[in-house]
Amino acid sequence: IEYIQPGKPQQNAYIERHNKTIRYSWVSKLLFDSIEDVQDYATQWLWFYNHERPHKANHGRPPLMVA
């Protein structure tokens, strides 16, 4: 990973988009009791995001069904 200048998130837009998706999808909506709870939820969410979530660009199919 190349150096990203402070205050320049557009230099790493892919990661910034991913962080925004996670932040608005569940981090800002849920309270967790421990880091293990966060890790478990993140694992479940990531599986759903890649295996079950319909995607408009794929005509309603999940991303991994197209790959």
Secondary structure, DSSP 8 states (H G I E B T S, - for coil): -----TT-GGGGHHHHHHHHHHIIIIITT---SSHHHHHHHHHHHHHHHHHT--BGGGTTB-HHHH-
